[in-house]
């Protein structure tokens, strides 16, 4: 009978554990941003997307920007269900390609646009609604940019994360155990920016 050295046994156990733990490793990969990205790809569940759009009272006259749009589901839903126009911005070209394909499959590609871009350098001043599902540090870095660029009356909705104590949400709801926060840009925000 052949025996393995303790070191080889450890390596074999480690490899076996890694295979057995593959779903856990995949789950971990979903919460760690890919290199060069600030936020990992974690799509919002469709019931959350729908409630975000309802909270913002999205309609056919709106221009919605989804910052960190991922696969485009918020922009596509806003266009398909509410007749809004939409723009999605994301750093990841793979997600933008996926978003464009999703818009084409939904038949709304004439009402939406998807751009590879840096949120901190993007212009979204023509938005009437802004949606976000980013991380707290990104929201806080974006807050003064939102205040500076957006017109009073623009609605902002964020999945899970708020904007910090300097800008408490006007309303918070929970859908499927996930928080959704809502704000409106006001004139005093423009002065504070």
Sine and cosine of phi, psi and omega as CSV:
sin_phi,cos_phi,sin_psi,cos_psi,sin_omega,cos_omega
0.00,0.00,0.76,-0.65,-0.03,-1.00
-1.00,0.05,0.72,-0.70,0.05,-1.00
-0.94,-0.35,0.43,-0.90,0.02,-1.00
-0.97,-0.25,0.54,-0.84,0.06,-1.00
-0.90,0.43,0.39,-0.92,0.03,-1.00
-0.83,0.55,-0.60,0.80,-0.02,-1.00
-0.91,0.41,-0.70,0.71,0.00,-1.00
-0.91,0.42,-0.64,0.77,0.05,-1.00
-0.87,0.49,-0.67,0.74,0.02,-1.00
-0.88,0.47,-0.69,0.72,0.02,-1.00
-0.89,0.45,-0.68,0.74,0.03,-1.00
-0.90,0.43,-0.68,0.74,0.05,-1.00
-0.90,0.44,-0.66,0.75,0.03,-1.00
-0.88,0.47,-0.69,0.73,0.01,-1.00
-0.91,0.42,-0.67,0.74,0.03,-1.00
-0.89,0.46,-0.68,0.73,0.02,-1.00
-0.90,0.43,-0.60,0.80,0.00,-1.00
-0.91,0.42,-0.65,0.76,0.02,-1.00
-0.92,0.39,-0.70,0.71,0.00,-1.00
-0.90,0.45,-0.52,0.85,-0.04,-1.00
-1.00,-0.07,0.26,0.97,-0.04,-1.00
-0.83,0.56,-0.71,0.71,0.05,-1.00
-0.87,0.50,-0.61,0.79,0.03,-1.00
-0.91,0.41,-0.63,0.78,0.04,-1.00
-0.91,0.40,-0.64,0.77,0.05,-1.00
-0.89,0.45,-0.65,0.76,0.03,-1.00
-0.89,0.45,-0.66,0.75,0.03,-1.00
-0.89,0.45,-0.63,0.78,0.00,-1.00
-0.89,0.46,-0.46,0.89,0.00,-1.00
-0.96,0.29,-0.33,0.94,-0.03,-1.00
-0.95,-0.31,0.07,1.00,0.04,-1.00
-0.93,-0.36,0.82,-0.58,-0.01,-1.00
-0.88,0.47,0.60,-0.80,0.11,-0.99
-0.91,0.41,0.41,-0.91,0.01,-1.00
-0.80,0.61,0.73,-0.68,0.01,-1.00
1.00,0.07,-0.07,1.00,0.00,-1.00
-0.94,-0.34,0.56,-0.83,0.01,-1.00
-0.99,0.15,-0.42,0.91,-0.16,-0.99
-0.68,-0.74,0.65,-0.76,0.06,-1.00
-0.96,0.27,0.38,-0.93,0.08,-1.00
-0.97,0.22,0.88,-0.48,0.01,-1.00
-0.54,-0.84,1.00,-0.04,-0.11,-0.99
-0.90,0.45,0.62,-0.78,0.07,-1.00
-0.95,0.32,0.70,-0.72,0.09,-1.00
-0.87,0.49,0.56,-0.83,-0.07,-1.00
-0.83,0.55,-0.64,0.77,0.06,-1.00
-0.88,0.48,-0.53,0.85,0.06,-1.00
-0.94,0.35,-0.70,0.71,0.04,-1.00
-0.83,0.56,-0.75,0.66,-0.05,-1.00
-0.89,0.46,-0.65,0.76,0.00,-1.00
-0.94,0.33,-0.60,0.80,0.06,-1.00
-0.85,0.53,-0.71,0.70,-0.02,-1.00
-0.93,0.36,-0.59,0.81,0.06,-1.00
-0.92,0.40,-0.69,0.72,0.00,-1.00
-0.87,0.49,-0.58,0.82,0.01,-1.00
-0.99,0.11,0.01,1.00,-0.03,-1.00
0.77,0.64,0.74,0.67,-0.03,-1.00
-0.91,0.42,0.69,-0.72,0.02,-1.00
-0.62,-0.78,-0.05,-1.00,-0.10,-0.99
-0.91,0.42,-0.33,0.95,-0.01,-1.00
-1.00,-0.04,0.04,1.00,-0.06,-1.00
-1.00,0.02,0.49,-0.87,0.20,-0.98
-0.89,-0.45,0.96,-0.29,-0.07,-1.00
-0.99,-0.14,0.74,-0.68,0.14,-0.99
-0.93,-0.36,0.78,-0.63,0.11,-0.99
-0.95,-0.30,0.92,-0.38,-0.05,-1.00
-1.00,0.00,0.89,-0.45,-0.14,-0.99
0.99,0.16,0.81,0.59,-0.23,-0.97
-0.95,0.30,-0.23,0.97,-0.01,-1.00
0.82,0.57,-0.80,-0.60,-0.06,-1.00
-0.99,0.14,0.09,1.00,0.12,-0.99
0.99,0.10,0.15,0.99,-0.14,-0.99
-0.88,0.47,-0.54,0.84,0.01,-1.00
-0.94,0.35,-0.74,0.67,0.00,-1.00
-0.89,0.46,-0.70,0.71,-0.01,-1.00
-0.90,0.44,-0.69,0.72,0.02,-1.00
-0.90,0.44,-0.66,0.75,0.02,-1.00
-0.87,0.50,-0.65,0.76,0.00,-1.00
-0.96,0.29,-0.72,0.70,-0.10,-0.99
-0.95,0.30,-0.69,0.73,-0.10,-1.00
-1.00,0.02,-0.61,0.79,-0.13,-0.99
-0.94,-0.34,-0.10,1.00,0.02,-1.00
0.96,0.27,0.21,0.98,0.00,-1.00
-0.96,0.27,0.32,-0.95,0.21,-0.98
-1.00,-0.07,0.42,-0.91,-0.05,-1.00
-0.49,-0.87,0.44,-0.90,0.07,-1.00
-0.74,-0.67,0.77,-0.63,0.09,-1.00
-0.92,-0.38,0.69,-0.73,0.02,-1.00
-0.82,-0.57,0.74,-0.67,0.02,-1.00
-0.48,-0.88,0.51,-0.86,0.04,-1.00
-0.96,0.27,-0.40,0.92,-0.16,-0.99
-1.00,-0.05,0.94,-0.34,0.01,-1.00
-0.85,0.52,-0.51,0.86,0.03,-1.00
-0.89,0.45,-0.67,0.74,0.01,-1.00
-0.93,0.36,-0.62,0.79,0.01,-1.00
-0.90,0.44,-0.66,0.75,0.06,-1.00
-0.88,0.48,-0.67,0.74,0.03,-1.00
-0.90,0.44,-0.67,0.74,0.01,-1.00
-0.89,0.46,-0.68,0.74,0.03,-1.00
-0.89,0.46,-0.66,0.75,0.04,-1.00
-0.90,0.43,-0.64,0.77,0.03,-1.00
-0.91,0.42,-0.62,0.78,0.04,-1.00
-0.91,0.42,-0.67,0.75,0.02,-1.00
-0.90,0.43,-0.68,0.73,0.00,-1.00
-0.89,0.45,-0.54,0.84,0.00,-1.00
-1.00,0.07,-0.12,0.99,0.01,-1.00
0.96,0.27,0.43,0.90,-0.04,-1.00
-0.88,-0.47,0.24,0.97,-0.08,-1.00
-0.86,0.50,-0.35,0.94,0.04,-1.00
-0.98,0.21,-0.28,0.96,-0.05,-1.00
-0.97,-0.24,-0.10,1.00,-0.11,-0.99
-0.75,-0.66,0.32,-0.95,0.05,-1.00
-0.61,-0.79,0.62,-0.78,0.05,-1.00
-0.81,-0.59,0.73,-0.68,-0.07,-1.00
-0.79,-0.61,0.64,-0.77,0.23,-0.97
-0.98,0.18,0.82,-0.57,-0.03,-1.00
-0.20,-0.98,0.33,-0.94,0.07,-1.00
-1.00,0.02,0.88,-0.48,-0.05,-1.00
-0.85,0.53,-0.58,0.82,-0.05,-1.00
-0.95,0.32,-0.29,0.96,-0.02,-1.00
-0.91,-0.41,0.05,1.00,-0.06,-1.00
-1.00,0.05,0.47,-0.88,0.08,-1.00
-0.97,-0.25,0.88,-0.47,0.06,-1.00
-0.77,-0.64,0.51,0.86,-0.09,-1.00
-0.92,0.39,-0.32,0.95,0.00,-1.00
-1.00,0.02,0.06,1.00,0.00,-1.00
-0.92,0.38,0.56,-0.83,0.20,-0.98
-0.96,-0.27,-0.33,0.94,0.06,-1.00
-0.64,-0.77,0.68,-0.73,0.11,-0.99
-0.82,-0.57,0.76,-0.65,0.07,-1.00
-0.89,-0.45,0.49,-0.87,-0.05,-1.00
-0.57,-0.82,0.57,-0.82,0.27,-0.96
-0.60,-0.80,0.98,0.21,-0.07,-1.00
-0.88,-0.48,-0.16,-0.99,0.04,-1.00
-0.99,-0.14,0.32,-0.95,-0.09,-1.00
-0.81,0.59,-0.70,0.72,-0.03,-1.00
-0.91,0.42,-0.52,0.86,0.03,-1.00
-0.96,0.28,-0.71,0.71,0.05,-1.00
-0.83,0.56,-0.70,0.71,-0.05,-1.00
-0.93,0.38,-0.57,0.82,0.05,-1.00
-0.95,0.31,-0.54,0.84,0.01,-1.00
-0.98,0.20,-0.43,0.90,-0.10,-0.99
-0.77,0.64,-0.79,0.61,0.00,-1.00
-0.91,0.41,-0.47,0.88,0.05,-1.00
-0.94,0.35,-0.67,0.74,0.07,-1.00
-0.87,0.49,-0.73,0.68,0.00,-1.00
-0.87,0.50,-0.64,0.77,-0.05,-1.00
-0.95,0.30,-0.70,0.71,-0.14,-0.99
-1.00,0.10,-0.59,0.81,-0.19,-0.98
-0.99,0.10,0.59,-0.81,0.02,-1.00
-0.97,0.25,0.51,-0.86,0.12,-0.99
-0.81,0.58,0.67,-0.74,-0.04,-1.00
0.99,-0.16,-0.27,0.96,0.04,-1.00
-0.91,0.42,0.70,-0.72,-0.02,-1.00
-1.00,-0.10,0.65,-0.76,-0.01,-1.00
-0.80,-0.60,0.76,-0.65,0.00,-1.00
-0.75,-0.66,0.74,-0.67,-0.01,-1.00
-0.81,-0.58,0.74,-0.67,0.08,-1.00
-0.99,0.12,0.83,-0.55,0.05,-1.00
0.96,0.29,-0.86,0.51,-0.20,-0.98
-1.00,-0.07,0.62,-0.78,0.05,-1.00
-1.00,0.00,-0.24,-0.97,-0.04,-1.00
-0.94,-0.35,0.22,0.98,0.00,-1.00
1.00,-0.05,0.17,-0.99,-0.08,-1.00
-0.92,0.40,-0.33,0.94,0.01,-1.00
-0.95,0.31,-0.31,0.95,-0.01,-1.00
-0.60,-0.80,0.98,0.22,0.01,-1.00
-0.92,0.39,0.57,-0.82,0.00,-1.00
-0.91,0.40,0.50,-0.87,0.09,-1.00
-0.97,0.25,-0.49,0.87,-0.04,-1.00
-0.46,-0.89,0.60,-0.80,0.08,-1.00
-0.72,-0.69,0.73,-0.68,0.06,-1.00
-0.79,-0.61,0.30,-0.96,0.04,-1.00
-0.84,-0.54,0.77,-0.64,0.05,-1.00
-0.77,-0.64,0.83,-0.56,-0.01,-1.00
0.79,0.61,0.64,0.77,0.02,-1.00
0.97,0.24,0.12,0.99,-0.02,-1.00
-0.92,-0.39,0.71,-0.70,0.00,-1.00
-0.99,0.16,0.56,-0.83,0.11,-0.99
-0.78,-0.63,0.81,-0.59,-0.03,-1.00
-0.94,-0.34,0.57,-0.82,-0.04,-1.00
-0.77,-0.64,0.68,-0.73,0.07,-1.00
-0.68,-0.74,0.31,-0.95,0.17,-0.98
-0.81,-0.58,0.72,-0.70,0.07,-1.00
-0.94,0.35,0.73,-0.68,0.00,-1.00
-0.84,-0.53,0.28,-0.96,-0.02,-1.00
-0.84,0.54,-0.60,0.80,-0.01,-1.00
-0.91,0.41,-0.43,0.90,0.08,-1.00
-0.93,0.37,-0.63,0.77,0.03,-1.00
-0.88,0.48,-0.65,0.76,0.00,-1.00
-0.94,0.35,-0.56,0.83,-0.03,-1.00
-0.97,0.25,-0.38,0.93,-0.03,-1.00
-0.93,0.37,0.00,0.00,0.00,0.00
